[in-house]
Amino acid sequence: MSAPLLAPFRGWLIRPEWSSRVIAGAYDSKTAAQRRAIVEQNPLSYLGVTRSHEDLIEGCSDADLLSLSSETLERILKADAFTPSDHASFFAYRLSSPDKTAEHAFDQIGVVGALDIDGLRDGRVLTHENIRPERASLITDHLAHVGATSSPISLTHVAAPEMLEIVTAVSQRTPEVDVVVEGVRNQVWTFSTSETESIQPFLENPVVYVTDGHHRCAAALAGRYAHPNLVPFSRTLAVLFPHDQLRVEAFHRRAADRGVRSTPELVDALGTVGTVTAVTGIDGARPTAKGEIGVYHDRSWFRLVLDPLERPTTLASLDVERLRRDVIGHVLGVNELDDNSGVDYVPNPAGIAELVARCDADGHVGLLVYPTDINDLLAVAAAGDLMPPKSSYLDPKPPSGVFLRILGVGATEHLNPS
């Protein structure tokens, strides 16, 4: 019999007085320069724990990176910024708009717990995106050296009213954490023992889908193999939200044109996969429906309407897959799945202006995509298929620095595991 998919754990919660110093919003919604500036100004930001190579000066080794990440966590722990729990429990976690009357107001509430890593192997946890192995490998090393996780893997499940009723009841109390981070209100409530017992049956063996954190999933699985006798590595931090509360944003792309063509030549090449129309500005190029791609090259905007497919599978019909295969691959000559593809990604919340600025700096081609529908995402995962990396951007994303799960190794070897 398999272990419960999501289990209670002795989580640590950020102390309210430290929240503004420690909590860090979504990592990939910021440029490397922005992340560097935040860490320089605030040495206790959790961005200093989760930093990657591009956040450091050139020539920094993996060992240097992991050492700096560990040092940041040690500073945060020394400051006593988190409150440790003395018993295992679930947590209710709400992400919402501070202004409920805003035009694009959102409100989602889920359960935070410790995810059974074996669920990634036995079919209880379904993934839908390819990953970059070198990125996953670095995160695996990070687990062993830093010895803690704070960015929960985001999961979704087909909404269950009975489960939502329990979580909503928990959230009627005064929250232990109630902070606004980068325009998102974060609220946390600890389940009581009886509430934990009430919701546990719903979390024993549900089928869940990874919506954000595919690299962290791969890293956690590798960590499980590398440390088979260390119980903390058998689980990882995760949050489970109902599917009908999620907002999926686009993850736009940038890629080099291996043909190094002029704009007219590139437009001719794009005409082999669809209909290209010159437009004025971002608004004219922004996709408004499935099958539309916005193209930016050499300060000019175009709208590409992809040719219709005959009898496509769910995966083959997705814009991100057609973009990978027909545009980035066939036209630009780049294999997006290659570790050295050079393709990079700009989430829609970061703004199209950021994509334009990067393209103007290096001459790459900017590609705007229409958001992947959540039901298509679930269908691809259920079919066992994989989309390209960064196929969907769930907004809002849980920040780092609200929760802490201790592994008891590396920088946390002096602490009891969560």
C-alpha angles and dihedrals in degrees: 000000000000123000119256109285094225117027134182116256140185095260127183119229128206114255109242093236090058099043097096091051100043111028113091125194125230110322097215095049088073133065120241089252091054092049092049091051092051093050092046091052095041117031090186096059111121087229084079089063096047099041122138134206094275089060091063137063117275117276096036111142128220088255091055091049094050091046092054091047091051092048091054092052090047089054091050092049092046089054088056090232095156133060112222119218120233094208139038116261145144122250129220108223125192126190113188147150113273086221109052091190095058117121094247098032116161136190127184129166128188146153126272117208145133112288120219105239091209087068087076089061102040100050100256091109113050123199128197108185136074116234139213106248095211091056092049091048092055091051090050090055088045091058092054096044102036094035099206142076127212105161106081118219106243116234133176135200134187103279114266113196094203092055093045089052091059094047092047091051090054090052093059090082126080106280122241090219122034114162138140114230119185093333096317123107112223118198128177132190126182116228116237119232092261092047090050090052091048096054098036095087090059091053100046100091113347121149107245134182128222109236098171131009106051092149091049089051091052091046093049091050091050089048089053090055092045094050105031093158097049107091096202089063091060090075139036137199114273143161124213119209130180111257095234093061097056127106116207118203129188124265104212122207140222124196139166120249103236087198091060090216132172117252094261090049091049091049090053090052092049088053089071091069101035149332116304123203127181111233138183115251136325096306092060093048099043109111114246098180143021113286095035123113126187113218126199122188132157093347093309129113129214138176116225118197107195119228114257118261127228115236097338125187117237091260095046091051096054115109092227091054094045089047091052094046106033106027110024092033108031100031105028096033095230126132102218092196093059116104090232098042093122090219112143132187136228117193114224094242089061088064135247089255088070091054090048092050092052092047092049089052098053107015095244123150115257118216124193117200136194114247117268111247113245091230091055089050091054092045093053091049092047090051091053093243127136128223123209117278116284095018095151137022115208110210124231100033121198108256125227121254101045096092131025127197113193119216096186096230135098111001090005099045089116092059132078111254119252 
